[in-house]
Amino acid sequence: MKKVKIVLLVLIICGAVALTLYLFVRIQFARSVDDPDGEVVLNGIAGEAVIRRDRLGVPYIEAGTEQDLFFATGYATASDRLWQMTLMKMAMQGRLAELFGKDYLDMDIFMRSLGVAGPIDNALSDLDPATLAILESFARGVNEYVDTHPRLPAEFFLTGHRPEPWKPVDSLYVFAMLSLSLSFNFIEEIDFINVAAKTGYEKAAWLFPVYPDEDLPFDEAKKLSELAPRSLNTLAAGWGGLRDLMRPLVRAGIPASNNWAVSGSRTKSGRPIVCNDTHLALMIPNAWLMIHQKCPGYEAAGVTPPGIPFVALGYNGRVAWGATMVMADNQDVFIEKLSTINGVTHYQHKGVWVPAVSRTETFKIKGESPYVTRILYTVHGPLVNRALEGMPVPPQMPVQPLPVKSEYGIALSWALGSGSKTMNGFLALSRAGNIAEARQAMMNIESIYLNIVYGDEKSIGWQVTGSLPRRGKGTGLLPSPGWTGEYDWTGFLPVTSNPHSEDPAEGFIATANHRTVPRDYPVRITSSWFNPERAERIRQVLEPMKGITVSDMEKLQFDRYSLMAKKIQDMLFRGDSSGRILSAIAALDEDHAENAREALEFLKPERFNAVMSPESASAAVLGAFMHTAGRGMFLDELGPEGSIAWESFQDTTMMSYSGQQDHLLGREDSPFWDNVSTPEKETKWQVIAEALGDAVILCEDRMGWERKDWQWGLLHTYHWRHDFTKKLPVLHGYFNRGPYPAGGDGHTVNVATPEWGTNFDVEEIPAMRLVVDFGMKEPARLIGTHGQSGNPSSPHYDDMLDYWLSGKNHPLPFGAAAVKAQYGDVLLLKPGKK
């Protein structure tokens, strides 16, 4: 009894301490939140500027000149997202160890290895004077905010970091971070190496499909056949640890988004409607910042990454534009043969041993002495061995990663393009007066690869941006040997050669990361298209529609009908496959067969309408089945769970049309249907029958025995987790939001993607929803998540959640009367004494 009292006393004391700390944090950090009303006198501004805010904290920034407008934008951006913009630029600069210590050193080495500093310096020097002036004004605004605010948000206090002065070049680093976040093929290539180490090259090719109507990449997989797969695995194994460090900061490898535009011939008003919902990783704070800017000669409203001074996607009163990832393959991994000759690392290229270029880098580390290392470069780009070798690997790894003096190395080619032209292109796009000017602006966007759908009051269009690499040989889907030279890049295609259309006869344009060109299109954009169901659903809804309104488009953005669920139903209940599955179920033991038949009852079309609503029991069973089927197909051969091969394969689910989907809907002849841990040779139908039974068991384990209690939203949740709470769980309630029941899945227009076969946590979401109807007096509506502010003490940290979760939108007015009615808080910025 005495021990129980002691334990209770300890728990009470710990709880009291935690509560006291939590209350102290809330009171202390509340002082970092500005009053949105009033006047401030600032240095660096020539005339007066106004920052109005509405009930969601969205800023409407107005000034008499561009110089003062972008100064005020810098001030407002720092007020909302100072920590986030600081973190992004330091991550891209390879400086996170300065903030968080040596655990981030290898990520810093990797980021510094990308070699963006040189191109960014060149881009800064190439900027035209007007654009440079914008970056300088923005930087002055950021710095004036920091100088006048001794108390900054919680993250600065917790890291002990006081931000250094923002410089124009820092905005270019944020821009480079955006470009990296929209690039991902190098991840697929490294994942292929890790999977092939377990299965061999040819068998691994089954797991990296392009699309069902295209051949599996067996020829691509043969490129490295002279090398033992495991010898390459020793180089690539550290990627998993590096990926886990990067995920909270660099959300590369999660492609999604929808955009579409409908012509006036299909709308109620007779004017076009442009829509965009960018699907990004579920993260806190949001990747986008909402903003409205106005001065004589310039006005635009929409979203931008914190640290970029102008609207990236949105509406300017004349033109609307939105973007999705085009999935372009602008990265290649090359395997290099290395040798140390006279103490110098060489690599073989076209039969000649060439000395690697060496650059010395110094890394500051919080609490420790600086670390100095060399980064080596071949003709194909940086050798990333040093960054990967320092990462921990799972215990299942047979050997540790080899150091850079290994006989092989991994080099990364990445098409950066012209950063100055790209920034100028986005700025010109925000100024465009019609779709002709918009397209002309896009011709300069070389280093970011997007499907931009755009429109004005008369027309709609689609343009693919980015300068695509030319390859001497191969598709670039899988790693290439660097020593032969035959797979080298031979140059770049101009943006003018990219796909484009305007005012198509069918009356609408839509992209959703799917293959937007015929399979035999003469320009190879990529071999890594995303699954087609979202695009198919958008087309399915739009094709028969006439008299389209804003509410129709907002309803489509929130649509949770899953064509993947419908395709699974067709497999389960139609044609020859239905009989084979029933036969396989009959061969199971009695209890498991009963579970499998119950799963079929939940999934039959008469009961399940293929809508992945959070309240649906059938949607829960469907989600559970996809989970158990993915594991049943591949875990026996790629496992155990947590192993390098399994983690790498799971990565691919999130990046492109996946092996899981490809097998579930086809590939009856795949070798992976056989369970290698049993003496029998299993068939596809046996694996599916087992997975159906396992799905019911999973639902019972997670949601109880009562079927009436089963709901998709109990398995599948939105949970915004700040990275700080991993080490400071006492601050969970301060930083984090959720969990909330989630509907949809990775195949619905309203995307909510889990990592198939790992868990049901939502990994990617619509980070914003934009609708612009040129037939309305106030055309633009826009909502983000989870709030405008990145400061947890702000009331605008999470006040967009109710809008976002319920599918409501938020007006972006341009008219003077509507602006006055919406934006109630007014902060006047006044110049100090000169």
Secondary structure, 3 states (H helix, E strand, C coil): CHHHHHHHHHHHHHHHHHHHHHHHHHHHHHCCCCCCCEEEEECCCCCCEEEEECCCCCEEEEECCHHHHHHHHHHHHHHHHHHHHHHHHHHHCCCCHHHHCHHHHHHHHHHHHCCCHHHHHHHHHHCCHHHHHHHHHHHHHHHHHHHCCCCCCHHHHHHCCCCCCCCHHHHHHHHHHHHHHCCCHHHHHHHHHHHHHHHCHHHHHHHCCCCCCCCCCHHHHHHHCCCCHHHHHHHHCCHHHHHHHHCCCCCCCCCCCEEEEECHHHECCCCCEEEEECEEECCCCCCCEEEEEEECCEEEEEEECCCCCCCCEEECCCCEEEEEECCCCCEEEEEEEEEEECCEEEEEECCEEEECEEEEEEEEECCEEEEEEEEEEECCEEECHHHHHCCCCCCCCCCCCCCCCCCEEEEEEECCCCHHHHHHHHHHHHHCCCHHHHHHHHCCCCCCCEEEEEECCCCEEEEECCCCEEECCCCCCCCEECCCCCCCEEEECCHHHCCEEECCCCCEEEECCCCCCCCCCCCCCCCCCCCCHHHHHHHHHHCCCCCECHHHHHHHHCCCECHHHHHHHHHHHCHHHHHHHHHHHHCCCHHHHHHHHHHHHHHCCCCCCCECCCCCHHHHHHHHHHHHHHHHHHHHHHCCCCCHHHHHHHHHHCCCCCHHHHHHCCCCCCHHHCCCCCCCCCCHHHHHHHHHHHHHHHHHHHHCCCHHHCCHHHHCEEEECCHHHHCCHHHHHHHCEEEEECCCCCCCCCCCECCCCCCCCCCEEECEEEEEECCCCCCEEEEECCCCCCCCCCCCCCCCHHHHHHCCCCECCCCHHHHHHHCCEEEEEEECCC
